[in-house]
Amino acid sequence: MLKFRLTITALLIAIIALVLYGINNSWQYFWPGLIAIFLVGSLVLFYGSYYINSGFYVKAISYANTLQKQIAISFDDGPLPEFTPQILSILKEKNVSAAFFCIGKHVVKHPELLQAVHNQGHIIGNHSYSHGKWFDLLSAEKMYADLQQMNTVTRQAIGVTPLLFRPPYGVTNPNLARAIKKSGFVTVGWSIRSLDTVATDADKLLHRVLGQVKPGAVVLFHDTTAVTVTMLPLFINAVKAKGYNIVPLHKILNLQPYA
Ligand SMILES: [Zn+2]
């Protein structure tokens, strides 16, 4: 929230300076100046909301500071019967551990899938209950209730309470910052956004992600698309061929996954 407060303070100071200049000299720069301040302010706040690594409202942990050839992989938006079991069988075959940032409303429909993810030793993170399109317009209280509901259904399904949270769409704002603080979550981002939900070609996707791999990287995938299922075994093989180990997210980031 520090960067957010600093930005608001800077914008207010700029407006005050504009008014003082108007009083003492002339008002000819007032409206152009005000429009410029509004545009710059909007751009900065937009950047802060949409780039989770900006740390604008919420400090997100998005990579590990390491020189060792290690990365972690994560899957958002499941569990879904169409894709999660396939992802799980690939991970099992390749002996790889991942993190799954799950959506509560899917957990309620498929608790057996969450149990399968958990029983296979993967980490479950909170990715909200509703993951609604308008989630970022909710009040801090409603966001808090939504995040708690996800934790409740996870507890009911597998008996653990997630401590790691990844914001829906990676968008953050002051209300979400309050809800996260009240919940006691650690916010986890990513350093490589695979863009697998909009990818159509597994080979292109593979090479785009592979080109960004470096020590300490956290990769964001989704267990919601067929192209990810096709690409995943190739990705694991290619990463290992480059001499990398895929390690559990909470271990590479040195975080406690559950309360
Ligand atoms: Zn999501």
Residues whose N, C-alpha, C, O or C-beta is under 5 A from the ligand:
A	BS01	ZN	D76 D77 P168 Y169
